Amino acid sequence: MQPYREDTVNYTHYDYLELPPGASTARIEAAYQTIRQRMNGHGDPKMVSLVHEAYMVLSDPTLRHDYDCELQRIADEADRELKNLLDQEATRLPRRVQDVPAPLIAAISAWAA
C-alpha cells in the first residue's frame, strides 16, 4: 500500500483567465479585461497577481508557446504514470465476493431492505 499523499489542484494560466487552451489573442484580452473589471480593486492581491501573470504569459506568443509545451509535457508524464498504475493494477489477482468490506455489505443490505 502506498503512503497517503495529499493531492493539490494545479491551476493553469488558462484557468485563471477562464479560457480553454487554444483561445485566440482577442479572447485572452477580453477575458483579462472582464476579470479586471469584476475584481475592480476588491480582489485578493495574490489572485490579482496570478491573473496578471497569466495574461502576461498568454498574450506573448513566445511565452505562450513555451508554456503550452510545458503543459503538454506535464500531461504526457501524467498519462504515462496513470498507464503504469493501471498496468500494475491489472496484474493483481481478481477480488472475490468474500473480499467485499463488511461496511459495504452492511450499506448494500440496508439499502436493499
C-alpha positions in Angstrom: 0.0 0.0 0.0 1.3 3.4 -0.9 1.6 6.1 1.8 -1.1 8.8 1.9 -0.3 11.6 -0.5 -2.4 14.8 -0.4 -3.2 15.9 -3.9 -3.3 19.5 -4.8 -5.1 21.2 -7.6 -2.7 22.9 -10.1 -4.4 25.7 -12.0 -3.1 26.8 -15.3 -2.9 30.3 -16.7 -5.9 29.4 -18.8 -7.9 28.6 -15.7 -7.1 32.0 -14.1 -8.4 33.7 -17.3 -11.4 31.2 -17.5 -10.4 30.2 -21.0 -9.8 27.0 -22.9 -6.4 26.2 -24.2 -6.0 27.4 -27.7 -8.1 30.6 -27.1 -7.4 33.4 -29.5 -5.4 36.5 -28.6 -8.6 38.6 -28.8 -10.4 36.2 -26.3 -7.4 36.4 -24.0 -7.5 40.2 -24.0 -11.3 40.2 -23.5 -11.2 37.7 -20.6 -8.4 39.7 -18.9 -10.4 42.9 -19.1 -13.6 41.2 -17.9 -11.8 39.7 -14.9 -10.1 43.0 -14.1 -13.5 44.8 -14.1 -15.0 42.1 -12.0 -12.3 42.4 -9.4 -12.3 46.2 -9.6 -9.9 46.7 -6.7 -11.7 44.3 -4.5 -9.8 41.1 -5.4 -7.3 39.3 -3.3 -3.9 40.7 -4.2 -2.5 37.3 -4.8 -5.3 36.4 -7.2 -4.8 39.7 -9.0 -1.2 38.9 -9.4 -1.9 35.4 -10.7 -4.4 36.7 -13.2 -2.0 39.4 -14.4 0.8 36.8 -14.7 -1.5 34.6 -16.7 -2.3 37.4 -19.1 1.4 38.4 -19.5 2.3 34.8 -20.5 -0.7 34.0 -22.7 -0.6 37.4 -24.5 3.0 36.9 -25.6 3.3 34.4 -28.5 6.7 33.1 -27.5 6.0 32.7 -23.8 2.6 31.1 -24.6 4.3 28.6 -26.9 6.8 27.6 -24.2 4.0 27.5 -21.6 1.8 25.2 -23.8 4.8 22.9 -24.5 5.4 22.6 -20.7 1.7 21.9 -20.1 1.9 19.2 -22.8 5.0 17.7 -21.2 3.3 17.5 -17.8 0.2 15.9 -19.3 2.2 13.3 -21.1 4.1 12.5 -17.9 0.8 12.2 -16.0 -0.6 9.9 -18.8 2.5 7.6 -18.5 2.2 7.5 -14.7 -1.5 6.6 -14.9 -0.8 3.9 -17.5 1.8 2.4 -15.3 -0.5 2.4 -12.3 -3.3 0.8 -14.3 -0.9 -1.9 -15.7 0.2 -2.7 -12.2 -3.4 -2.9 -11.0 -4.2 -5.3 -13.9 -1.6 -7.8 -12.7 -3.2 -8.2 -9.3 -5.4 -11.2 -8.6 -9.1 -10.5 -9.1 -11.1 -9.8 -5.9 -13.6 -12.4 -4.8 -17.0 -11.7 -3.3 -15.9 -12.7 0.2 -13.3 -9.9 -0.1 -16.0 -7.2 0.0 -15.5 -5.0 3.1 -18.1 -5.5 5.8 -19.2 -1.8 5.9 -20.0 -2.0 2.2 -22.1 -5.2 2.7 -24.0 -3.6 5.5 -24.7 -0.5 3.5 -25.9 -2.5 0.5 -28.1 -4.7 2.7 -29.6 -1.7 4.4 -30.3 -0.1 1.0 -31.9 -3.3 -0.4 -34.2 -3.7 2.6 
